[in-house]
Amino acid sequence: MLPRETRRGVLLTAAVPVHLVISLGWTLALARGGVRGARNGALAGLAIAALDLGVIGRRYPRIRALPLLPQLADHALFGAVAATALERR
């Protein structure tokens, strides 16, 4: 969003609402797709990672520069948590 910005506070202020909207959007997609349970959620999270990191992220140097394994783990954990929460809902 702010390719030339380097101040952490400004980047964090911009990133938080964007990350929340993206997370809510993916949670809605999981809900509509009927994804339930930790295992299915983790698999869905990895599919989201393929899109986020492999397709969209490769266009942005800051995303491309992130270490891959922690990003994959983050996406898998997000999917597992979101799908588990949806299952209990």
LODREN-238106 format. One line per 8 residues: number of its first residue (from 1); their letters; for each residue x, y, z of N, C-alpha, C, O. Coordinates in steps of 0.1 Angstrom, whole numbers. Each point is the difference from the previous one (the first is absolute). Layout:
N
NUM) a) X/Y/Z/X/Y/Z/X/Y/Z/X/Y/Z ~ ...
END
This chain:
89
1) mlpretrr) 8/-12/0/-8/12/0/8/13/0/-3/9/-7 ~ 14/-10/15/9/12/1/14/-4/-4/9/-2/9 ~ -6/0/-22/13/-6/-4/12/8/4/11/-5/1 ~ -12/18/1/12/8/3/1/4/15/9/6/4 ~ -19/-10/3/0/3/15/9/-9/7/1/-12/-3 ~ 6/17/13/10/-8/8/-3/1/15/5/-7/8 ~ -13/17/-4/-3/2/14/-9/-11/5/-11/-2/-5 ~ 16/-5/15/-7/-12/6/-14/4/5/-10/-7/-3
9) gvlltaav) 8/18/10/-13/4/5/-10/2/-11/-11/-4/1 ~ 15/11/-12/-9/2/-11/-3/-13/-7/-12/-2/-3 ~ 22/-6/1/-3/-13/-6/-9/-9/8/-9/-6/-5 ~ 11/6/18/-9/-8/9/-14/6/0/-10/-8/0 ~ 9/21/1/-14/6/0/-7/-3/-13/-12/-2/0 ~ 19/1/-11/-7/-4/-13/-2/-15/-1/-10/-4/-6 ~ 19/-4/12/-1/-14/-2/-11/-7/9/-7/-9/-5 ~ 4/14/17/-9/-6/9/-14/-1/-6/-6/-11/-1
17) pvhlvisl) 0/23/-4/-14/-2/-5/0/-8/-13/-10/-7/-3 ~ 20/8/-5/1/-8/-13/0/-15/4/-7/-8/-6 ~ 15/4/15/2/-14/4/-14/-5/6/-4/-11/-3 ~ -2/20/11/-13/-4/6/-10/-3/-11/-8/-10/0 ~ 7/19/-10/-10/-2/-11/3/-12/-8/-9/-8/-4 ~ 22/5/1/4/-12/-7/-4/-12/8/-5/-10/-6 ~ 8/10/18/-3/-12/9/-15/-2/1/-4/-12/-1 ~ -3/22/2/-15/-1/0/-5/-6/-13/-9/-8/0
25) gwtlalar) 14/13/-11/-3/-4/-13/2/-15/-2/-8/-7/-5 ~ 20/2/9/4/-14/-1/-9/-8/9/-4/-11/-3 ~ 1/16/15/-9/-7/9/-14/-2/-6/-6/-11/1 ~ 1/21/-7/-13/-1/-7/1/-10/-12/-9/-8/-2 ~ 20/8/-5/2/-10/-11/0/-14/6/-6/-9/-6 ~ 13/7/17/0/-13/6/-14/-4/5/-4/-12/-2 ~ -3/21/8/-14/-2/4/-9/-4/-12/-7/-10/1 ~ 8/18/-11/-9/-3/-12/4/-13/-7/-8/-7/-6
33) ggvrgarn) 21/3/7/5/-12/-6/-2/-12/9/2/-11/-5 ~ -8/13/16/-3/-11/9/12/-7/7/0/-11/4 ~ 11/19/-4/12/-6/6/-1/0/16/-3/10/6 ~ 4/-22/-1/-1/-1/15/11/-10/5/4/-9/-7 ~ 0/12/19/10/-9/6/14/5/-2/3/6/-10 ~ 5/-9/19/14/5/0/8/-6/-12/7/8/-7 ~ -8/-20/4/7/-6/-11/-4/6/-14/9/4/-8 ~ -22/-4/6/-5/6/-13/4/15/0/3/6/-11
41) galaglai) -4/1/22/3/14/1/15/3/-3/3/9/-8 ~ 6/-18/13/14/1/-3/3/-2/-15/8/8/-6 ~ -15/-17/0/2/-3/-14/-5/12/-8/6/5/-10 ~ -17/0/14/-6/12/-7/10/12/2/2/8/-9 ~ 4/-7/21/9/11/3/12/-1/-9/5/10/-5 ~ 0/-22/2/11/-2/-9/-4/4/-15/8/5/-7 ~ -21/-8/4/-4/4/-14/-1/15/0/3/6/-11 ~ -7/1/22/-1/14/0/15/6/-1/2/10/-7
49) aaldlgvi) 7/-17/13/14/4/-1/5/-1/-14/8/9/-4 ~ -12/-19/-3/4/-1/-14/-4/12/-8/7/5/-9 ~ -20/-1/11/-5/12/-7/7/13/6/5/8/-8 ~ -5/-6/21/5/12/6/15/2/-3/4/10/-4 ~ 4/-21/6/14/1/-2/5/-3/-14/9/7/-5 ~ -15/-17/-1/5/-4/-13/-5/8/-12/7/2/-10 ~ -19/3/11/-6/8/-11/1/15/3/6/8/-8 ~ -12/-4/19/-1/14/3/13/5/6/5/11/-5
57) grryprir) 0/-18/14/12/4/7/13/2/-8/8/8/3 ~ -7/-15/-14/12/1/-8/0/13/-8/11/4/-5 ~ -22/3/5/0/14/-6/6/11/9/3/11/-4 ~ -2/-15/17/4/10/10/13/-4/6/1/-10/7 ~ 10/18/-8/13/-4/5/0/-2/15/7/-9/5 ~ -15/16/3/0/-1/14/-6/-14/4/4/-6/10 ~ -14/2/-17/-6/-13/3/9/-11/-5/2/-10/7 ~ 4/12/-19/9/-10/-6/12/-2/9/6/-11/0
65) alpllpql) -2/21/7/12/-1/9/-2/-7/13/10/-4/7 ~ -23/1/-3/-2/-7/12/4/-14/0/-1/-6/-11 ~ 6/1/22/4/-15/0/-12/-8/-2/-11/2/5 ~ 12/-12/-14/-12/-8/-4/-6/-9/10/-12/0/2 ~ 21/-7/6/-6/-10/9/-8/6/11/-11/-5/3 ~ 15/17/3/-9/6/10/-13/5/-6/-11/0/7 ~ 11/4/-19/-12/5/-7/-9/-12/-3/-13/1/2 ~ 18/-12/-6/-8/-12/-2/-6/-5/13/-12/-3/1
73) adhalfga) 20/3/10/-5/-4/13/-11/10/5/-10/-5/5 ~ 12/18/-7/-10/10/3/-14/-3/-7/-10/1/6 ~ 11/-3/-19/-12/-3/-8/-7/-13/5/-12/0/1 ~ 20/-10/1/-6/-13/4/-7/2/14/-11/-6/2 ~ 18/13/7/-6/2/14/-12/8/-1/-10/-2/7 ~ 10/13/-15/-12/8/-2/-12/-9/-5/-11/1/6 ~ 14/-9/-16/-11/-8/-5/-5/-10/10/-12/-2/1 ~ 21/-4/7/-4/-9/10/-9/7/11/-10/-6/4
81) vaataler) 15/17/0/-8/7/11/-13/5/-5/-10/-2/6 ~ 10/8/-18/-13/5/-6/-10/-11/-2/-12/2/3 ~ 17/-13/-9/-9/-11/-3/-5/-7/13/-12/-4/1 ~ 20/4/9/-4/-6/13/-11/9/6/-10/-5/6 ~ 13/18/-6/-10/10/5/-13/-1/-8/-11/0/6 ~ 11/-2/-19/-12/-1/-8/-7/-13/4/-13/0/0 ~ 20/-11/3/-6/-13/3/-8/1/14/-10/-6/1 ~ 16/14/8/-6/1/13/-12/10/0/-8/1/10
89) r) 7/7/-20/-10/11/-1/-14/-6/-2/-10/7/-1
END
